[in-house]
Amino acid sequence: MRCLKVDPRHPDAESIAEAGDLLRRGGLVAFPTETVYGLGADALDPRAVRRIFEAKGRPGDNPLILHVPRWEDAEGVARVDPRAAFLFRKFSPGPLTLVLPALPSVPREVTAGLDTVAVRIPNHAVALALLREAGCPVAAPSANSSGRPSPTTAEAVLEDLGDRVDLVLDGGPAAVGLESTVVDATGEHLVLLRPGGLSLEDLEALGGPVCLPDHEVVLRRSPGTRHRHYAPRIPVVLWDPGEGGRAGSEELDPVRRWGYVGMAPPPFPCDMERRFPDLAAYAAGLFAALRSLERGAAEAILAEWPEGVGVGRALRDRLLRASEPSYTSGR
């Protein structure tokens, strides 16, 4: 495994050429996007796609997202109707993934046997340069061990996957820090399958009303929702400062050494905290903070339950999936 540092705005052609060649030869390349780091393989090569599942320990019933450099390239893997083309033009490149009817050329390893495929165009110079160089759609879930906090740095990729990856392109920390928003565009109405880096409010402002889904539809169609995700190796407790801070006293185990992540001051003295000035910074720093506190001396993490607007909706989703229900307090 090699790790190459690249300029996140102007990646050097030599590094991109090496990574593109690896993808064409069936290799695995971890690369930065604006959301999180992805673990990429040639989406039309079933053997290479299976390597993704093996490297991550990912369940085979969890479909993958295909990455392409232009929305027109989505037509090579999916049926793109005028509404989908409009959404791609308005919100791409960016943190929007559309679930569309799959073409027969897409391997079932990518779709988990479904008749749909998830497609997005990442908003990152390194990712786009790699996709153009590879000349193929790239299947790329987050570049972490399945169930772990998603990687927002190359260091997190190496921590989880190590030599199971052929090459890591280190383009620095991801700017958004949460995965893309996944929207089912196969029916009469758009359906939100996973909140993410594109807010529901921004999506509806240009794309019209978006329905909230039936739970079983989400589990079948959307990557990143069927199994437990985003969890560090120590418990995560959700705390709502609007509930009077009760979680900071009798409801929390006083024997444990607590870490804290959030925007508000923690409800008890804490020397292991990661504080953020606003929702966007909280979203960008959440996964790195969970990993940092886990590596430190914390035995459990108290996480602020944010307001559920804008990126706060996606933050809530990730925090809920990272937490253990029996430890949730004041949510």
Secondary structure by P-SEA (a helix, b strand, c coil): cbbbbcccccccaaaaaaaaaaaaabbbbbbbcccccccccccccaaaaaaaaaaacccccbbbbbbbcccccccccccccaaaaaaaaacccccccccccccccccccccccccbbbbbbbccaaaaaaaaaacccccccccccccccccccaaaaaacccccccccccccccccccccbbbbcccccccccccccccaaaaaacccbbbbbcaaaaaccccccccccccccbbbbbbbccccccccccccccccbbbbbccccccccccbbbbbccaaaaaacaaaaaaaaaaccccbbbbbbcccccaaaaaaaaaaaaccccccccc
